[in-house]
Amino acid sequence: MANGERPPGVTLLACVAFCASAVLVIAAIYLAIGLLSMFRERREYPQDLSAYIGLSITLIGILTLATISSVAGADLLRLRKRGRSLTIVSMIFMCLLGTLFVVVGILDHMKDKEFFGAGLAICILSVLALSYLYRPKVRQRFAMAPLAKID
């Protein structure tokens, strides 16, 4: 890998981050539509208010994650340390989520094998991404990357 080249795995991780951001935005749109239809058909039950608040907080969280994922992807392409750090933190949380899926699958006596398989796949991909980002040559590329211009 030459001095000015971006490692191919970093490009792949950036593409994954952009795809994840797009999926999260689509999920947020569907959630917003569902929230609006719930609000339109509202009934005056106390649990409705907690559902509106909970779904609104979830919507804000999903949009925040989409923004973080998009920023991480852009920073990875520019070889900025922040992009690497955001990706590392995201992969740790994804691995924890995958572990939760695996544990729930085991505790459920493997009734939902897809849930278990998804958790296992999330864990494996997260660990692979983390191990890649911690490779000495990849770390070095982020350490010697020039500072991004402020437009």
QUIVEN-V293219 format. One record per residue. RES is the residue in three letters. NEAR is the number of other C-alpha atoms within 8 Angstrom. Layout:
RES_NEAR + RES_NEAR
//
This chain:
MET_5 + ALA_4 + ASN_5 + GLY_4 + GLU_6 + ARG_10 + PRO_8 + PRO_6 + GLY_7 + VAL_11 + THR_11 + LEU_8 + LEU_11 + ALA_13 + CYS_9 + VAL_9 + ALA_12 + PHE_11 + CYS_8 + ALA_10 + SER_13 + ALA_9 + VAL_8 + LEU_12 + VAL_11 + ILE_8 + ALA_9 + ALA_11 + ILE_8 + TYR_8 + LEU_10 + ALA_9 + ILE_8 + GLY_8 + LEU_11 + LEU_8 + SER_8 + MET_8 + PHE_8 + ARG_6 + GLU_6 + ARG_7 + ARG_5 + GLU_5 + TYR_6 + PRO_6 + GLN_6 + ASP_10 + LEU_8 + SER_8 + ALA_8 + TYR_10 + ILE_8 + GLY_8 + LEU_10 + SER_9 + ILE_8 + THR_8 + LEU_11 + ILE_8 + GLY_8 + ILE_12 + LEU_11 + THR_8 + LEU_10 + ALA_13 + THR_9 + ILE_9 + SER_12 + SER_11 + VAL_9 + ALA_15 + GLY_15 + ALA_10 + ASP_13 + LEU_15 + LEU_11 + ARG_7 + LEU_12 + ARG_13 + LYS_10 + ARG_8 + GLY_14 + ARG_14 + SER_8 + LEU_10 + THR_9 + ILE_10 + VAL_8 + SER_8 + MET_12 + ILE_10 + PHE_8 + MET_11 + CYS_13 + LEU_9 + LEU_10 + GLY_14 + THR_11 + LEU_9 + PHE_13 + VAL_13 + VAL_9 + VAL_9 + GLY_14 + ILE_9 + LEU_7 + ASP_8 + HIS_6 + MET_9 + LYS_6 + ASP_8 + LYS_8 + GLU_6 + PHE_10 + PHE_15 + GLY_9 + ALA_10 + GLY_14 + LEU_12 + ALA_9 + ILE_12 + CYS_13 + ILE_9 + LEU_8 + SER_12 + VAL_10 + LEU_8 + ALA_10 + LEU_11 + SER_8 + TYR_9 + LEU_11 + TYR_8 + ARG_8 + PRO_6 + LYS_6 + VAL_11 + ARG_10 + GLN_8 + ARG_11 + PHE_11 + ALA_7 + MET_6 + ALA_8 + PRO_4 + LEU_5 + ALA_6 + LYS_4 + ILE_3 + ASP_2
//
